[in-house]
Amino acid sequence: MAELLNALVVDDEKNVSDLLKLQLDEVGYSVDVANDGAAGINKIQAKRYDVILLDLKMPRVNGIEVLKFAKENQPDAQVIILTGYGDIKTAVDTIKMGAFDFITKPYNFDELMVSVNNAMEMRRLIVDNRVMKMQLGQGKFELVGQSAALQKVVEIALKVAPSDASVLITGPSGSGKELIAHLIHENSELSKKPFVALNCASIPDTLIESELFGHEKGAFTDAHSLKQGLAEIADGGTLFLDEVGDISYLVQPKLLRFIETGTFRRVGGTVEMSVNVRILSATNKDLEREVDEGKFREDLLYRLNVVHVEVPPLGQRREDIPLLVEHFLQKKQRTHRAKRISKEALKLLVQYDWPGNIRELENVIERAAILASGDEITPDFIALSSKSRTTDLRRIPTRLSLAELEKIHIENVLKANGFNRNKSAKALGISLKTLYLKIKHYGIETPAGR
């Protein structure tokens, strides 16, 4: 067995539990043993298990209670009931309660392993299905381009992929940082395991700890049931923290401890959980400056930034724009009539500054493909947001600081979009939360109610 899976044997017959441990050890499982139901519950509280082999008749706490606890606290764990012939009716009832299978004693080990392997396949399908649902609708784009700037990034990503090192991916919004994270994951030994992404900028500070680590039932007002966090779902695979620079300073110590130890507590919980995940993270912020300003922990930055990959903005890889345009047009052929782009329109796209990077380019192409009446997209259908389309950079005073230039650009984009903040954030290639913060930081005046 190539991967190490966690198994728990709960049986009050010590000779049975010891034999099962020995047999499962030999086929590659990491096995814990509990010789009564209460001890089994304690172990389930403290550690994540892939499969639980559970006896029904035990002193103090019986197998039914252990099964209920396991399904409430580790819903993905597959439980196989070990039962005597006289308990078969009860064992059948446990299937309705969520048990995967039951095996009669005295068991045949080959028969037991068939059930265990089937249970592991079921668990994998459940986890893969959950991860797939999380990733649907995120609008990922493929890695397209041949520029030297992009090839340099790919080279670094492929070098670091086989290791288990934490990687910090930096670059402006919309430049493809998550795509590089996928590239690293897919070329690592974890490629067949979950890739779970958490966008730290899109979740309120009060909920991000629950999203990351999960919560217990009743932990807060709306916690009507136990919830597994993304750290649990990603166990054995990769956890990608997008926009990690937006994580609340109050949550940062808990994230640091998790990265250092692999352990965490669900919100409202008292028992430490343990998982094994690789951490990849991304940000469009200068985290060293954030550290200097007291907004980001220096020790957390060290943990995240074992290897640094910097993704260039689209403006530094203009030779890739024609390839990207063709790629996006081919994607749109699935839902819209095939279109081609005119030389004049392509020239306009290559010369544009692209504040929103690849994400903005894809949005522009999608709009043009929908609106163009004929088979060719001409400049008339290329809608480039903000005044940067016609701005002569030579007229901008060189004495302005970078912050002053950013303020001017944000003001122009807001005006060009009628102060619609959703549209402006998309045009700028930043999150709505980041736009609100920048408007407040720069004291930008907006119309009442906008």
C-alpha positions as CSV (number, residue, x, y, z in Angstrom):
1,M,0.0,0.0,0.0
2,A,1.6,3.2,-1.2
3,E,-0.2,5.5,1.3
4,L,-0.3,5.3,5.1
5,L,-3.9,5.1,6.3
6,N,-5.1,5.5,9.8
7,A,-7.2,2.6,11.3
8,L,-8.8,2.2,14.7
9,V,-9.7,-1.1,16.2
10,V,-12.3,-1.0,19.0
11,D,-12.9,-4.4,20.6
12,D,-12.9,-5.5,24.2
13,E,-11.4,-8.9,23.3
14,K,-7.7,-8.1,23.6
15,N,-6.6,-11.2,21.6
16,V,-8.9,-10.1,18.7
17,S,-7.7,-6.4,18.7
18,D,-4.0,-7.3,19.0
19,L,-4.3,-9.8,16.1
20,L,-6.2,-7.2,13.9
21,K,-3.5,-4.6,14.7
22,L,-0.8,-7.0,13.7
23,Q,-2.5,-8.0,10.4
24,L,-3.4,-4.4,9.5
25,D,0.2,-3.2,10.3
26,E,1.5,-5.8,7.9
27,V,-0.5,-4.4,5.0
28,G,0.5,-0.8,5.6
29,Y,-2.0,0.7,8.0
30,S,-1.2,2.9,11.0
31,V,-3.3,1.2,13.7
32,D,-4.5,2.3,17.1
33,V,-6.4,0.0,19.5
34,A,-9.1,0.7,22.1
35,N,-10.3,-2.1,24.3
36,D,-13.6,-0.5,25.3
37,G,-16.1,1.9,23.8
38,A,-15.2,4.9,26.0
39,A,-11.5,4.6,25.1
40,G,-12.6,4.4,21.4
41,I,-14.6,7.6,21.7
42,N,-11.5,9.3,23.3
43,K,-9.3,8.2,20.4
44,I,-11.9,9.4,17.8
45,Q,-11.9,12.8,19.5
46,A,-8.1,13.1,19.3
47,K,-7.2,11.8,15.9
48,R,-8.7,11.5,12.4
49,Y,-9.2,7.9,11.1
50,D,-9.9,6.5,7.7
51,V,-11.5,3.3,8.9
52,I,-12.8,2.1,12.2
53,L,-13.3,-1.6,13.0
54,L,-15.9,-1.7,15.7
55,D,-17.2,-4.4,18.0
56,L,-20.8,-4.2,19.1
57,K,-20.9,-5.7,22.5
58,M,-18.5,-4.0,24.9
59,P,-18.6,-2.9,28.6
60,R,-19.2,0.7,29.7
61,V,-20.1,2.1,26.2
62,N,-21.4,-0.2,23.5
63,G,-20.6,-0.2,19.8
64,I,-23.8,1.6,18.8
65,E,-22.8,4.7,20.9
66,V,-19.3,4.6,19.4
67,L,-20.8,4.5,15.9
68,K,-23.1,7.4,16.6
69,F,-20.2,9.4,18.0
70,A,-17.9,8.5,15.0
71,K,-20.5,9.6,12.4
72,E,-21.2,12.9,14.2
73,N,-17.5,13.8,14.7
74,Q,-15.8,12.1,11.7
75,P,-18.4,11.6,9.0
76,D,-15.9,10.6,6.4
77,A,-14.5,7.7,8.5
78,Q,-15.8,4.4,7.3
79,V,-17.0,2.1,10.1
80,I,-17.0,-1.7,9.7
81,I,-18.9,-3.6,12.4
82,L,-17.4,-6.8,13.9
83,T,-20.3,-8.9,15.2
84,G,-21.2,-12.4,16.4
85,Y,-23.8,-14.4,14.6
86,G,-26.4,-13.6,17.3
87,D,-26.0,-9.8,16.6
88,I,-26.5,-9.9,12.9
89,K,-30.0,-8.2,13.0
90,T,-28.4,-5.4,15.1
91,A,-25.5,-5.2,12.7
92,V,-27.8,-4.8,9.8
93,D,-29.5,-1.9,11.7
94,T,-26.1,-0.2,12.0
95,I,-25.9,0.1,8.2
96,K,-28.9,2.4,8.4
97,M,-27.0,4.4,11.0
98,G,-24.1,5.0,8.7
99,A,-21.9,1.9,9.1
100,F,-20.2,0.8,5.8
101,D,-20.4,-3.0,6.4
102,F,-20.4,-5.7,9.0
103,I,-18.2,-8.8,9.3
104,T,-19.2,-11.8,11.4
105,K,-16.8,-13.3,14.0
106,P,-14.7,-15.4,13.7
107,Y,-13.7,-13.3,10.7
108,N,-11.7,-14.3,7.6
109,F,-8.9,-11.7,7.2
110,D,-9.1,-11.8,3.3
111,E,-12.8,-11.2,3.5
112,L,-12.2,-8.4,6.0
113,M,-9.6,-6.7,3.8
114,V,-12.0,-6.8,0.8
115,S,-14.5,-4.8,3.0
116,V,-11.8,-2.5,4.2
117,N,-10.5,-1.8,0.7
118,N,-14.1,-1.1,-0.5
119,A,-14.6,1.2,2.4
120,M,-11.4,3.1,1.5
121,E,-12.6,3.5,-2.1
122,M,-15.9,4.8,-0.8
123,R,-14.2,7.3,1.4
124,R,-12.0,8.5,-1.5
125,L,-15.1,9.0,-3.7
126,I,-16.8,11.0,-0.9
127,V,-13.8,13.3,-0.4
128,D,-13.1,13.7,-4.1
129,N,-16.7,14.6,-4.7
130,R,-16.7,17.2,-2.0
131,V,-13.5,18.8,-3.3
132,M,-14.9,18.8,-6.8
133,K,-18.0,20.6,-5.7
134,M,-15.9,23.2,-3.9
135,Q,-13.9,23.8,-7.1
136,L,-16.8,24.1,-9.5
137,G,-17.6,27.5,-10.8
138,Q,-14.3,29.1,-9.7
139,G,-13.5,30.0,-13.4
140,K,-10.0,28.6,-13.5
141,F,-8.0,29.2,-16.6
142,E,-5.3,27.0,-18.1
143,L,-1.6,27.8,-18.1
144,V,-1.1,29.4,-21.5
145,G,2.0,31.2,-22.8
146,Q,5.6,30.8,-24.0
147,S,7.2,34.0,-22.7
148,A,10.5,33.8,-20.9
149,A,8.9,35.4,-17.8
150,L,6.3,32.7,-17.6
151,Q,8.8,29.9,-18.3
152,K,11.0,31.0,-15.4
153,V,8.0,30.8,-13.0
154,V,7.1,27.3,-14.3
155,E,10.7,26.1,-13.9
156,I,10.8,27.2,-10.2
157,A,7.4,25.6,-9.6
158,L,8.4,22.3,-11.1
159,K,11.6,22.2,-9.1
160,V,9.8,22.8,-5.8
161,A,6.9,20.5,-6.6
162,P,8.4,17.1,-5.5
163,S,9.3,18.5,-2.1
164,D,7.0,19.1,0.9
165,A,8.2,22.7,1.4
166,S,5.7,25.5,1.9
167,V,5.5,27.8,-1.1
168,L,4.5,31.5,-1.1
169,I,3.2,32.6,-4.5
170,T,3.1,36.4,-5.0
171,G,2.0,38.6,-7.8
172,P,-0.9,41.0,-8.7
173,S,-4.5,39.9,-8.6
174,G,-5.6,38.1,-11.7
175,S,-2.1,37.0,-12.7
176,G,-2.6,33.3,-12.2
177,K,-1.3,32.5,-8.7
178,E,-3.8,29.7,-8.1
179,L,-2.9,28.2,-11.4
180,I,0.7,28.0,-10.3
181,A,-0.4,26.4,-7.0
182,H,-2.3,23.7,-9.0
183,L,0.8,23.2,-11.2
184,I,2.9,22.5,-8.0
185,H,0.3,20.2,-6.6
186,E,-0.2,18.2,-9.8
187,N,3.5,17.6,-10.1
188,S,4.0,16.5,-6.5
189,E,3.5,13.1,-4.8
190,L,0.2,14.4,-3.6
191,S,-1.3,14.8,-7.0
192,K,-3.9,12.1,-6.4
193,K,-4.9,13.6,-3.1
194,P,-7.2,16.6,-2.5
195,F,-6.3,20.1,-3.5
196,V,-8.4,22.4,-1.3
197,A,-8.4,26.2,-1.7
198,L,-9.5,28.8,0.8
199,N,-9.9,32.4,-0.4
200,C,-9.0,34.3,2.8
201,A,-10.2,37.6,1.3
202,S,-13.7,36.5,0.6
203,I,-14.5,35.3,4.1
204,P,-15.3,37.6,7.1
205,D,-12.7,37.6,9.8
206,T,-15.2,36.2,12.3
207,L,-15.8,33.1,10.1
208,I,-12.4,32.3,8.7
209,E,-11.3,30.2,11.7
210,S,-14.4,28.1,11.4
211,E,-13.9,27.7,7.6
212,L,-10.3,26.6,8.1
213,F,-10.6,24.4,11.2
214,G,-14.3,23.6,11.4
215,H,-16.6,24.0,14.4
216,E,-18.5,21.9,16.9
217,K,-22.3,21.9,17.1
218,G,-23.4,24.8,19.3
219,A,-20.1,26.6,19.1
220,F,-21.9,29.8,18.1
221,T,-25.5,30.9,17.2
222,D,-25.7,29.4,13.7
223,A,-23.6,26.3,14.4
224,H,-26.5,23.9,14.2
225,S,-24.3,20.9,13.4
226,L,-20.7,19.9,13.4
227,K,-18.7,21.1,10.5
228,Q,-15.4,19.8,9.2
229,G,-12.9,22.5,8.3
230,L,-10.9,22.7,5.1
231,A,-7.8,21.6,6.9
232,E,-9.6,18.2,7.6
233,I,-10.9,17.9,4.1
234,A,-7.4,18.5,2.7
235,D,-5.8,15.9,4.9
236,G,-3.1,14.0,3.0
237,G,-3.1,16.6,0.2
238,T,-2.6,20.3,-0.4
239,L,-4.2,23.2,1.4
240,F,-4.0,26.4,-0.7
241,L,-4.4,29.7,1.2
242,D,-5.3,32.3,-1.4
243,E,-4.9,35.9,-0.4
244,V,-3.2,34.8,2.8
245,G,-2.2,38.4,3.5
246,D,-5.9,39.2,4.3
247,I,-6.1,36.7,7.3
248,S,-7.0,38.5,10.5
249,Y,-4.1,39.2,12.9
250,L,-6.1,37.4,15.6
251,V,-6.2,34.2,13.5
252,Q,-2.6,34.3,12.4
253,P,-1.2,32.7,15.7
254,K,-3.6,29.8,15.2
255,L,-2.6,29.4,11.6
256,L,1.1,29.5,12.6
257,R,0.6,26.8,15.3
258,F,-1.2,24.6,12.7
259,I,1.6,24.9,10.2
260,E,4.2,24.1,12.8
261,T,2.5,21.2,14.5
262,G,-0.2,20.0,12.1
263,T,-2.7,20.1,14.9
264,F,-5.7,22.4,15.6
265,R,-9.0,22.6,17.5
266,R,-12.4,23.1,15.9
267,V,-14.1,26.3,17.0
268,G,-15.9,25.4,20.3
269,G,-13.9,22.2,20.7
270,T,-11.4,21.1,23.3
271,V,-9.8,18.2,21.6
272,E,-6.8,18.6,19.3
273,M,-7.1,17.2,15.8
274,S,-4.1,16.2,13.7
275,V,-3.8,16.2,9.9
276,N,-1.0,16.1,7.4
277,V,-1.2,18.7,4.7
278,R,1.2,20.7,2.5
279,I,0.7,24.4,2.7
280,L,0.7,26.6,-0.5
281,S,-0.2,30.2,-0.2
282,A,-0.6,33.3,-2.4
283,T,-1.0,37.0,-1.9
284,N,-0.9,40.2,-3.9
285,K,0.4,42.1,-0.9
286,D,4.0,42.9,0.1
287,L,4.0,40.8,3.2
288,E,7.4,42.2,4.3
289,R,5.9,45.7,4.4
290,E,2.9,44.2,6.2
291,V,5.3,42.9,8.8
292,D,7.0,46.3,9.2
293,E,3.5,47.9,9.6
294,G,2.6,45.3,12.3
295,K,-0.2,43.8,10.2
296,F,1.4,40.4,9.6
297,R,3.4,38.1,11.9
298,E,7.0,37.8,10.9
299,D,7.3,34.2,12.2
300,L,4.2,33.2,10.1
301,L,5.8,34.8,7.0
302,Y,8.9,32.6,7.6
303,R,6.8,29.5,7.8
304,L,4.9,30.3,4.6
305,N,7.8,31.6,2.6
306,V,10.2,28.6,2.6
307,V,10.2,28.9,-1.2
308,H,9.1,32.1,-3.0
309,V,7.5,32.1,-6.5
310,E,6.7,35.5,-8.1
311,V,4.2,35.5,-10.9
312,P,4.7,38.4,-13.3
313,P,1.8,40.7,-14.3
314,L,0.4,40.4,-17.8
315,G,2.2,43.6,-18.8
316,Q,5.5,41.8,-18.4
317,R,4.6,38.9,-20.7
318,R,2.8,40.7,-23.5
319,E,4.0,38.1,-26.1
320,D,1.6,35.7,-24.4
321,I,-1.5,37.9,-25.0
322,P,-2.2,36.5,-28.6
323,L,-2.0,32.9,-27.3
324,L,-4.3,33.8,-24.3
325,V,-6.8,35.5,-26.6
326,E,-6.9,32.5,-28.9
327,H,-7.3,30.2,-25.9
328,F,-10.2,32.2,-24.5
329,L,-11.9,32.3,-27.9
330,Q,-11.7,28.6,-28.2
331,K,-13.2,28.2,-24.7
332,K,-16.2,30.4,-25.7
333,Q,-16.9,28.3,-28.8
334,R,-18.6,25.8,-26.4
335,T,-21.3,28.3,-25.6
336,H,-21.0,31.0,-28.4
337,R,-20.5,31.0,-32.1
338,A,-16.8,30.7,-33.1
339,K,-15.1,34.1,-33.5
340,R,-11.8,35.3,-34.6
341,I,-10.0,38.5,-33.6
342,S,-8.9,41.2,-36.1
343,K,-5.3,42.4,-36.2
344,E,-6.4,45.9,-35.1
345,A,-8.2,44.5,-32.1
346,L,-5.3,42.3,-31.1
347,K,-2.9,45.2,-31.4
348,L,-5.2,47.2,-29.0
349,L,-5.1,44.3,-26.5
350,V,-1.3,43.9,-26.7
351,Q,-0.8,47.6,-26.0
352,Y,-3.3,47.9,-23.2
353,D,-1.9,48.1,-19.6
354,W,-4.1,45.3,-18.1
355,P,-4.5,46.4,-14.5
356,G,-6.7,43.3,-14.0
357,N,-4.2,41.0,-15.7
358,I,-5.3,37.6,-17.2
359,R,-8.7,37.7,-15.4
360,E,-9.5,41.0,-17.0
361,L,-8.4,39.8,-20.4
362,E,-10.7,36.8,-20.2
363,N,-13.6,39.0,-19.2
364,V,-12.9,41.4,-22.1
365,I,-12.8,38.5,-24.6
366,E,-15.9,36.9,-23.3
367,R,-17.9,40.2,-23.6
368,A,-16.5,40.8,-27.1
369,A,-17.4,37.2,-28.2
370,I,-21.0,37.7,-27.1
371,L,-21.5,41.2,-28.6
372,A,-19.6,40.9,-31.9
373,S,-22.3,40.5,-34.6
374,G,-20.2,38.9,-37.2
375,D,-17.4,36.2,-37.2
376,E,-14.7,38.8,-36.4
377,I,-14.0,40.8,-33.3
378,T,-13.1,44.3,-34.2
379,P,-11.9,47.2,-31.9
380,D,-15.5,48.4,-31.6
381,F,-16.3,45.4,-29.4
382,I,-13.2,45.7,-27.2
383,A,-14.3,47.4,-23.9
384,L,-11.3,48.3,-21.9
385,S,-12.2,49.8,-18.5
386,S,-10.7,52.9,-17.0
387,K,-8.9,55.8,-18.5
388,S,-5.6,53.8,-18.5
389,R,-6.6,52.8,-22.0
390,T,-5.7,56.2,-23.4
391,T,-3.4,57.6,-20.7
392,D,-0.1,58.9,-21.9
393,L,2.3,57.8,-19.2
394,R,4.8,60.6,-20.2
395,R,2.2,63.1,-18.9
396,I,2.2,61.7,-15.4
397,P,4.4,63.7,-13.0
398,T,7.4,61.6,-12.0
399,R,7.4,63.1,-8.5
400,L,4.2,61.1,-7.6
401,S,4.7,58.2,-5.3
402,L,3.4,54.7,-6.1
403,A,0.7,55.1,-3.5
404,E,-0.5,58.4,-5.2
405,L,-0.5,56.7,-8.6
406,E,-2.6,53.9,-7.2
407,K,-5.1,56.3,-5.7
408,I,-5.4,58.1,-9.0
409,H,-5.9,54.8,-10.9
410,I,-8.6,53.6,-8.5
411,E,-10.4,56.9,-8.7
412,N,-10.4,56.7,-12.5
413,V,-11.7,53.1,-12.5
414,L,-14.5,54.0,-10.1
415,K,-15.5,56.9,-12.2
416,A,-15.4,54.8,-15.4
417,N,-17.7,52.2,-13.8
418,G,-20.2,54.8,-12.4
419,F,-18.8,54.1,-8.9
420,N,-20.1,50.5,-9.1
421,R,-17.8,48.8,-6.6
422,N,-18.3,45.3,-7.9
423,K,-17.5,46.2,-11.5
424,S,-14.6,48.3,-10.3
425,A,-13.1,45.6,-8.2
426,K,-13.3,43.2,-11.2
427,A,-11.7,45.7,-13.5
428,L,-8.9,46.3,-11.0
429,G,-8.5,42.5,-10.4
430,I,-8.9,42.8,-6.7
431,S,-11.5,41.5,-4.2
432,L,-14.4,43.7,-3.2
433,K,-13.0,43.7,0.4
434,T,-9.6,45.0,-0.8
435,L,-11.3,47.8,-2.8
436,Y,-13.3,48.9,0.3
437,L,-10.1,49.0,2.3
438,K,-8.2,51.0,-0.4
439,I,-11.1,53.5,-0.7
440,K,-11.0,54.0,3.1
441,H,-7.2,54.1,3.2
442,Y,-6.8,56.7,0.5
443,G,-9.9,58.7,1.6
444,I,-11.4,58.5,-1.9
445,E,-14.7,60.4,-2.1
446,T,-17.7,58.4,-3.6
447,P,-21.3,59.5,-4.2
448,A,-23.7,58.9,-1.3
449,G,-24.8,55.4,-1.2
450,R,-22.1,54.2,-3.5
